[in-house]
Amino acid sequence: MTTQPGSRPLRVVMFVYNDVSRDSRVLREAASLVAAGHTVTIMGRPSDPEDLEVGTEHRDGFRIVRVPVPRAWRVWRRRIRFPWRTGRWIAWRMSTALRRGPAGLPTVILFVFVALAMAMLTVVRLALVLLGRSHKRTKRDPSFDWLMRWRFSVLSWADAAAAAAPQADVYHGHDLTGLPAAVRAKGRRGGLVVYDSHELFLESGSNASRPRWAKLILGRLERHLAAQTTALVTVNRTLGQILAKRFSAQRVVVVHNCPPRWSPPPSPVDLLRPAAGISADTPVVLYHGGFTRDRGLLELADSMLEPGLDAVHLVYLGYGPLDGDLKARAEEARSGGRIHVLAAVAPDVLPEWVAAADVGAMPNQPRTENELLSTPNKLFESLAVGLPVVSSDFPERRAIVMDDPAGPLGAVCDPTDVKAIAAAIRSILDLGPEEREALRARCLRAAHERWNWETESARLVALYDSLALELAGSRTGEAVAAG
């Protein structure tokens, strides 16, 4: 891919609030833009919060710069969380200022206001604790800490990352955690901002369980920042429609999270069964990805106890907070040694691992709007290697799995019903050898023809071509006006 005639290569800086190493979407987008002739720098952060050094890595033609979260946020977070403990610090600052005589008077006045603010904050915190107790919640209000973490961690990092970023034509913010840095970089140096929203951020994961008042605050921030963007990129059609309406976005580009086209090797090697200690002829259902609450992982384990799946083994391949729960479940007597938990593997070898399974399962639970609208990476990663899928019967997923022109690419089910999950798995495993081979071939063909990064990234490159033309035109107009 190359830039369009008449456009010119752009300097692009991406912002993502993680260490970038596992973020396949960000890495693929950066590589595609580099292949199109643009210069790309990714601003991330170290995985170790104690790492205070700015680190640089060169990869696939682009540069990754990891900027640590400023340590000062921790001090202020403690002061905000425990305002009643700041009295001694305030008194020390005021006494130090008083010893300076008249020159210290502005500092004294400032800390009088700080003392008043901390007193008011103490009252607010106390009210939140009492309110939480009345609703049988924990003594500490997690939503308040969530907002403080945003103020003194995410936004502090945004300032630091924007300051450390090189001059660019386009600042590309990934998710709401990366968007503030992109907008602040634009404020410092000019240029355009692209918002890459991977999901409905405030309805995803633990964010979805925050109280309405807390989400309203961050929702207002997101709308304010989105109003300063030139284009919105997101992961599927329905999300694009919702976000376009929410932010009044005029330019929306959908780029699904598909991997590149993959062809099976002439002599494939089964890496999955030996790692799990499973015999070669054993049917395997695979879940790969994050071990988090809304993914239906325990419901999937329960489905293995249903009739007709007695000889089937379930493998979890990944990492996350439910790792201990899954391992405990695997050790239970009722699991019969048929559940296995394996650590995540590197992205470059993942296709071979996934291809060895018989069914790829992803029964995400309909607990949040974000889950209902999701099209997870593992869906496309499964199809990419010809692995039939069993997925939640959600609109976007149904359209991909069941409405393929050549026929179904697996089955969908009610993810809250263990019997329905089991029935969907059996519908694939019970096929005859020729039918299963035809199904796998259909999945691989669909991935090669439609669901692949080469197809999806073309829309991202086209967006940047249009931005390059617009920037070239605006600069030409400015030059003519100046002349």
C-alpha positions in Angstrom: 0.0 0.0 0.0 1.2 3.5 -0.8 -0.2 7.0 -0.4 -2.5 8.3 -3.1 -1.1 10.5 -5.9 -1.3 14.1 -4.8 -1.1 13.4 -1.1 2.1 13.2 0.9 3.5 11.1 3.7 2.2 12.1 7.1 3.9 12.2 10.5 1.6 10.2 12.8 1.8 9.9 16.5 -0.4 7.3 18.3 -1.3 7.4 22.0 -2.2 4.2 23.9 -2.4 3.8 27.7 -0.6 0.5 27.9 2.8 -0.9 27.1 1.8 -1.7 23.4 3.4 -5.1 23.4 0.1 -7.1 23.3 -2.1 -4.6 21.6 -2.5 -6.2 18.2 -4.8 -3.5 16.8 -2.4 -0.7 17.6 0.6 -2.6 16.2 -1.2 -3.6 13.0 -2.5 -0.1 12.4 1.0 1.4 12.9 2.6 -1.2 10.5 -0.1 -0.6 7.8 0.4 3.2 7.9 4.2 2.7 7.7 3.7 0.4 4.7 1.6 3.2 3.1 4.6 5.6 3.4 3.8 7.4 6.7 6.1 7.9 9.6 4.6 6.5 12.9 5.5 6.8 16.5 3.5 5.1 19.3 3.5 6.7 22.7 2.7 4.1 25.4 3.7 3.6 29.0 5.9 1.0 30.7 4.2 -2.2 32.0 6.0 -1.8 35.3 4.6 1.2 37.2 7.9 1.5 39.1 9.8 2.0 35.8 10.5 5.8 35.7 12.7 5.8 32.6 11.4 6.8 29.1 12.1 3.7 26.9 12.3 3.5 23.2 11.8 0.4 20.9 12.0 0.2 17.1 9.6 -2.4 15.5 8.3 -3.1 12.0 9.4 0.3 10.8 7.9 2.4 13.6 9.0 3.6 17.0 7.5 2.9 20.4 8.2 5.4 23.1 7.1 4.4 26.6 6.5 7.4 28.9 6.0 6.6 32.6 3.0 7.9 34.5 4.3 10.8 36.6 4.9 9.8 40.2 3.3 13.0 41.5 -0.1 11.6 40.8 0.4 9.0 43.6 1.0 11.7 46.2 -2.1 13.7 45.1 -4.1 10.6 44.9 -3.4 9.8 48.6 -4.2 13.4 49.5 -7.5 13.3 47.7 -8.4 9.8 49.0 -7.5 10.8 52.6 -8.0 14.5 52.8 -8.2 14.4 56.6 -4.5 13.4 56.7 -3.3 16.5 54.9 -3.5 18.9 58.0 0.2 18.4 59.0 1.4 18.9 55.4 -0.7 22.1 55.0 0.5 23.5 58.3 4.1 22.8 57.4 3.7 24.6 54.0 2.0 27.6 55.7 4.6 27.9 58.5 7.4 27.7 55.9 5.8 30.5 53.9 5.2 32.7 57.0 9.0 32.6 57.8 9.6 34.2 54.4 7.7 37.3 55.5 5.6 39.3 53.1 7.1 37.3 50.1 5.4 34.2 51.5 1.9 35.7 51.8 0.6 34.5 48.5 1.5 30.9 49.5 -0.2 31.3 52.8 -3.4 32.5 51.0 -3.2 29.6 48.6 -3.0 27.1 51.4 -5.8 28.6 53.2 -7.9 27.7 50.2 -6.3 24.3 50.0 -7.2 23.7 53.7 -10.8 24.8 53.0 -11.0 22.5 49.9 -9.6 19.5 51.9 -12.2 20.2 54.7 -15.0 20.2 52.1 -13.6 17.1 50.5 -13.5 15.3 53.9 -17.2 16.0 54.2 -17.9 14.7 50.7 -15.8 11.5 51.3 -17.6 10.9 54.6 -21.0 11.3 52.9 -20.0 8.8 50.2 -18.8 6.3 52.7 -22.1 6.6 54.7 -24.1 6.3 51.4 -22.1 3.3 50.5 -22.8 1.6 53.9 -26.5 2.3 53.5 -26.3 0.3 50.2 -24.2 -2.4 51.9 -21.1 -1.5 49.8 -17.6 -1.3 51.0 -16.4 1.4 53.3 -14.3 3.0 50.6 -16.1 4.4 47.6 -14.4 2.9 44.5 -16.0 5.3 42.0 -14.4 8.2 43.7 -11.0 6.5 43.5 -11.7 5.7 39.9 -12.2 9.4 39.1 -9.1 10.3 41.1 -7.1 7.7 39.2 -8.3 9.3 35.9 -7.4 12.8 37.1 -4.0 12.0 38.6 -2.9 9.0 36.5 -4.5 9.0 33.0 -4.6 12.7 32.5 -1.2 13.2 34.1 0.2 10.7 31.7 -1.6 12.4 28.9 0.3 15.6 29.7 3.6 13.8 29.9 3.1 11.8 26.7 1.9 14.9 24.8 5.0 16.8 25.9 7.3 14.0 24.9 5.7 13.3 21.6 7.4 14.5 18.4 5.8 17.0 16.0 3.1 15.3 13.9 0.5 16.0 11.3 -2.0 13.6 12.9 -2.4 12.6 16.5 -4.2 9.2 16.8 -5.7 8.5 20.3 -6.7 4.9 21.0 -9.7 4.6 23.3 -10.7 7.2 25.9 -7.5 6.7 27.8 -5.4 7.7 24.8 -7.6 10.5 23.4 -6.7 13.1 26.0 -3.0 12.9 25.1 -3.8 13.2 21.4 -5.9 16.3 22.0 -3.3 17.9 24.2 -0.6 17.2 21.7 -2.7 19.0 19.1 -3.1 21.9 21.5 0.7 22.1 21.8 1.7 21.7 18.2 -1.4 21.9 15.9 -2.4 19.2 13.5 -5.4 16.8 13.3 -6.8 14.3 15.8 -8.2 10.9 15.1 -10.2 9.0 17.8 -9.9 5.2 17.6 -12.6 3.9 19.8 -12.1 0.1 20.3 -15.4 -0.2 22.2 -18.0 1.7 24.2 -15.4 2.6 26.8 -17.7 3.6 29.6 -19.9 0.5 29.1 -16.9 -1.9 29.1 -15.5 -4.1 31.8 -15.5 -2.6 35.3 -16.4 0.8 33.9 -19.9 -0.5 33.2 -20.6 -1.0 36.9 -19.7 2.5 38.0 -22.6 4.7 39.2 -24.3 6.9 36.7 -23.0 10.1 38.3 -19.3 9.0 37.8 -19.9 7.9 34.2 -21.6 11.2 33.4 -18.4 13.0 34.4 -16.2 11.0 32.1 -18.9 10.9 29.4 -18.8 14.7 29.3 -15.0 14.6 29.1 -15.2 12.1 26.2 -17.7 14.3 24.3 -15.6 17.4 24.9 -12.5 15.7 23.5 -14.3 14.0 20.6 -15.6 17.3 19.5 -12.0 18.3 18.7 -11.3 15.3 16.4 -11.4 15.1 12.6 -12.3 11.5 12.2 -13.6 8.5 14.3 -12.3 5.0 13.8 -14.0 2.0 15.4 -14.3 -1.8 15.3 -17.8 -2.6 13.8 -20.7 -1.0 12.0 -23.1 -0.8 14.9 -20.5 0.8 17.2 -19.8 3.3 14.4 -23.5 4.2 14.2 -23.8 4.7 18.0 -20.6 6.7 18.3 -21.4 8.8 15.3 -24.7 9.8 16.9 -23.1 10.3 20.3 -20.3 12.6 19.1 -22.0 14.1 16.0 -19.1 12.6 14.0 -19.2 13.3 10.3 -16.4 11.0 9.3 -16.6 7.4 10.7 -14.4 4.6 9.5 -15.0 0.9 10.5 -11.9 -1.2 10.8 -12.6 -4.7 12.2 -10.0 -6.4 14.4 -9.1 -9.0 11.9 -5.6 -10.7 11.6 -3.8 -10.9 8.3 -4.6 -13.7 5.9 -3.1 -17.1 7.0 -2.6 -20.3 5.1 -2.2 -23.6 6.9 1.4 -25.0 6.7 1.9 -28.2 4.5 2.6 -30.2 7.6 0.8 -28.6 10.5 2.0 -29.4 14.1 -0.5 -29.7 16.9 1.0 -27.4 19.7 -2.2 -27.3 21.7 -2.8 -30.9 22.8 0.7 -31.8 23.9 0.9 -28.6 26.0 -2.4 -29.5 27.7 -1.5 -33.2 28.0 -4.4 -34.3 25.8 -4.2 -37.3 23.4 -4.0 -36.6 19.7 -7.6 -37.8 18.8 -9.4 -35.9 21.6 -12.0 -33.3 20.5 -10.9 -29.8 21.9 -13.0 -26.7 22.5 -10.7 -23.7 22.8 -11.2 -20.3 24.5 -8.3 -18.0 23.9 -7.9 -14.4 25.2 -8.5 -12.5 28.4 -9.7 -14.3 31.5 -12.3 -11.6 32.6 -15.7 -11.6 34.1 -18.0 -11.1 31.2 -16.5 -13.6 28.8 -18.7 -16.5 29.9 -15.7 -18.6 31.0 -17.4 -20.4 33.9 -20.6 -20.9 31.9 -18.4 -22.5 29.2 -16.9 -24.8 31.9 -20.4 -25.8 33.0 -21.4 -26.7 29.5 -18.7 -29.4 29.5 -20.8 -31.3 32.0 -23.8 -31.6 29.7 -24.6 -34.9 28.0 -22.9 -35.6 24.7 -19.7 -33.8 25.6 -18.3 -36.4 28.0 -15.2 -37.1 25.8 -14.6 -33.4 24.9 -11.8 -31.4 26.6 -11.9 -27.6 27.1 -8.7 -25.5 26.9 -8.4 -21.9 28.2 -5.4 -20.2 26.6 -4.7 -16.7 27.9 -4.3 -14.6 31.0 -6.3 -12.4 33.3 -7.9 -12.0 36.8 -10.0 -15.2 36.5 -6.9 -17.3 36.0 -7.0 -18.7 39.6 -10.8 -19.4 39.4 -10.3 -21.3 36.2 -7.4 -23.4 37.5 -9.5 -24.2 40.7 -12.3 -25.3 38.4 -10.0 -27.5 36.4 -8.9 -29.3 39.6 -12.5 -30.0 40.8 -13.4 -33.7 40.6 -16.5 -33.0 38.5 -14.3 -31.6 35.7 -12.9 -35.0 35.3 -9.5 -33.7 34.2 -11.1 -32.3 31.0 -10.4 -28.6 31.7 -7.0 -27.2 31.1 -5.6 -23.7 31.7 -2.6 -22.6 29.6 -0.6 -19.4 29.6 -1.0 -17.0 26.7 1.4 -17.5 23.7 3.1 -14.9 21.5 0.9 -13.4 18.8 3.2 -14.6 16.0 2.6 -18.3 17.0 -1.0 -18.0 18.0 -2.5 -19.1 14.7 -0.8 -22.6 14.9 -2.2 -23.1 18.4 -5.7 -22.0 17.5 -5.8 -24.0 14.3 -5.3 -27.3 16.3 -8.7 -27.0 18.1 -12.0 -28.3 16.9 -14.3 -25.4 18.1 -13.5 -21.9 19.1 -15.9 -20.8 21.9 -16.7 -17.2 23.0 -20.0 -17.2 25.0 -19.7 -13.6 26.2 -22.4 -12.6 28.6 -25.0 -9.9 27.8 -24.3 -7.9 31.0 -23.3 -4.7 29.3 -24.1 -2.9 26.1 -20.5 -3.1 25.1 -20.5 -7.0 25.2 -23.8 -7.1 23.3 -22.2 -5.1 20.5 -18.7 -6.6 20.6 -16.9 -8.4 17.7 -13.9 -9.8 19.6 -10.5 -10.5 18.2 -10.8 -14.2 18.9 -13.8 -14.4 16.5 -11.7 -13.3 13.6 -8.6 -15.1 14.8 -10.6 -18.4 14.8 -12.0 -17.8 11.3 -8.5 -16.9 10.1 -7.2 -20.4 10.7 -10.4 -22.2 9.6 -11.7 -22.9 13.1 -15.5 -23.0 13.4 -16.9 -20.9 16.2 -19.6 -21.0 18.8 -20.5 -17.5 19.8 -23.1 -15.5 21.7 -26.1 -14.7 19.6 -25.5 -11.0 19.5 -26.4 -8.9 16.4 -22.9 -8.2 14.9 -21.7 -11.7 15.6 -24.8 -13.4 14.2 -24.3 -11.4 10.9 -20.7 -12.7 10.7 -21.2 -16.3 11.8 -24.7 -17.1 10.4 -25.2 -14.8 7.4 -22.1 -15.6 5.4 -23.0 -16.0 1.7 -21.5 -19.5 1.5 -23.2 -20.8 4.7 -22.7 -20.7 8.5 -19.2 -20.4 9.9 -20.2 -22.1 13.2 -23.2 -21.7 15.5 -24.6 -19.0 17.8 -26.4 -19.6 21.1 -27.9 -18.0 24.2 -24.7 -17.6 26.3 -26.7 -17.5 29.6 -28.0 -21.0 29.0 -25.4 -23.7 29.6 -27.5 -26.3 27.7 -27.7 -24.0 24.7 -23.9 -23.5 24.7 -23.4 -27.3 24.9 -25.9 -27.8 22.1 -24.1 -25.4 19.8 -20.8 -27.1 20.5 -22.4 -30.5 19.8 -23.8 -29.2 16.5 -20.3 -28.8 15.2 -18.6 -31.8 16.8 -21.4 -34.2 15.7 -20.9 -33.4 12.0 -19.4 -36.1 9.9 -15.7 -35.8 8.9 -16.5 -34.5 5.4 -19.0 -31.9 6.7 -16.5 -30.7 9.3 -13.7 -30.3 6.7 -16.1 -28.4 4.5 -17.0 -26.1 7.4 -13.4 -25.5 8.2 -12.7 -24.7 4.5 -15.7 -22.3 4.5 -14.3 -20.5 7.6 -10.9 -20.1 6.0 -12.3 -19.0 2.7 -14.5 -16.3 4.5 -11.4 -15.1 6.3 -9.4 -14.9 3.0 -12.1 -13.1 1.1 -13.5 -10.8 3.7 -12.4 -11.0 7.3 -8.7 -10.2 7.0 -6.4 -7.3 7.9 -5.4 -6.6 4.4 -9.1 -5.7 3.5 -9.8 -3.9 6.8 -6.6 -1.8 6.9 -7.3 -0.5 3.4 -10.0 1.7 4.9 -7.6 3.1 7.5 -5.0 3.9 4.8 -7.7 5.5 2.7 -8.7 7.7 5.6 -5.1 8.9 6.0 -4.8 9.5 2.3 -7.8 11.8 2.6 -6.3 13.6 5.6 -3.0 14.0 3.7 -4.8 15.6 0.8 -6.7 17.9 3.1 -3.6 19.0 4.9 -1.8 19.6 1.6 -4.7 21.6 0.3 -4.9 23.7 3.5 -1.2 24.4 3.3 -1.4 25.4 -0.3 -4.3 27.8 0.5 -2.3 29.3 3.4 0.7 29.8 1.1 -1.4 31.5 -1.6 -3.0 33.8 1.0 0.4 34.7 2.4 1.7 35.4 -1.1 
